[in-house]
Each structure stands twice: as structure tokens, then as C-alpha cells.
Amino acid sequence: MVWRPTPADALGREPRPVSASLGRIAASLGAPRPDVLRAVFSRWNEVVGADVAAHARPVSLRDGLLVVMVDHPAWATQLGYLRGDLLRRLEEAAGPGEVREVEVKVAGPTGARRTRSSP
């Protein structure tokens, strides 16, 4: 059996870019839209500043929870102090309600330590 696309006019619509469907599929899985991921992950250095970005990086974003990995427990504490400012900056970059909580994990042998921040 050979797959053949249905002619666009038979369905009454024009072909759409794959990116249009990816956002819908991502939302059904609890993942954010591609533009939100781009705003958080690609603009991380701009959002948090070079000093923080040198020690902390975002690793996942799902259902409004951003997981950030830090290289030392002191940076987990520092991000806890910066919680309000961090959430405000993420809202400016990604849009309202896209990042509602931040969970910080420490990389390495002490990686079991977690801190969670929310407004």
C-alpha cells in the first residue's frame, strides 16, 4: 500500500505548515507552545543575566513548571531569593501564566536537593 496525500481541495482547506500542528499537539501533552519554549530557553541569558546563566540553566517546562539545574547549592539558594524577580522576567519574556513555578535542582551528587518557588 502506498500513502498518497489527500488533495487540499477535497478537504476544503489548504495545506498548513507542520509548525501549526505542533503547537496543538504540544498543548495536548501539557507542553508549552513552541514560541514559549523559545522565549524561555533561547533567551535565558537575557532573562536572568550572565552571572546567573553561568551557573543555572533551564532543563524543562511543562504545565507552567520550569525546572532549572544549578551547579552548586548556593545558586539554588540565590534563585530562591530572586524568585519574584525571576518569575516576573519570565512572564515578560514568555507571556502571562506560561511559567507559574520554578523548581531548582542541584546537579551532581547533591542533585537530590530541590527548592520550589511559586508566586
Secondary structure, DSSP 8 states (H G I E B T S, - for coil): -------HHHHTS----HHHHHHHHHHHTT---HHHHIIIIITHHHHH-HHHHTTEEEEEEETTEEEEEESSHHHHHHHHHTHHHHHHHHHHHH-TTS--EEEEEE-STTTT-EEEE--
